[in-house]
Amino acid sequence: LRDLGIAAFLHDVGKLALPAEVRRTRGRLDDATWRLQQLHPELGAARLSGVEGAPAVAILVAYEHHWRADGAPSFPAMRTPRRPGLASQMVAVADAYDVFASAVADQGDAGRVAALTMLAQRGAQGALNAELVGRLAKMLPAQPA
């Protein structure tokens, strides 16, 4: 659990290697910015590989967290399509929920419902693990504080 927590905390560490203006870009990205953003999983895994004592799962999650749960092509590119590991899938679900919930945070309960709906759609489309999405939805309180 400790190593999984470290992996979740560091999954986007590769973004630190990107130019600041790329990291600050919000909303829809142009093609050049998107190509740079797609480098962050490899950059993160490489960075963590050079850290003595970095948990192996943290390196793996940094590399795999944008892979689709169904194994369809995503980034970084794979020679042979495969599904990401369970830890990477868990971090992907939590990360997606964080992104969606942050985007609608000012909408209160309706925003939380919208975030869960977007998450469920990504799960139904195969981008995220639908079972993990369902488990997260069950863990969240019916009425947020």
QUIBELFEN-V52375 format. One record per helix or strand of 3 or more residues. SS is the DSSP state (~ for helix, > for strand). FROM is the first residue (numbers start at 1). LEN is the number of residues. Records with the same first field share a line. If there is no record, write none. Layout:
BEGIN
SS = FROM-LEN ; FROM-LEN
END
This chain:
BEGIN
~ = 2-9 ; 13-5 ; 20-4 ; 31-7 ; 40-10 ; 56-9 ; 86-18 ; 105-20 ; 130-10
END
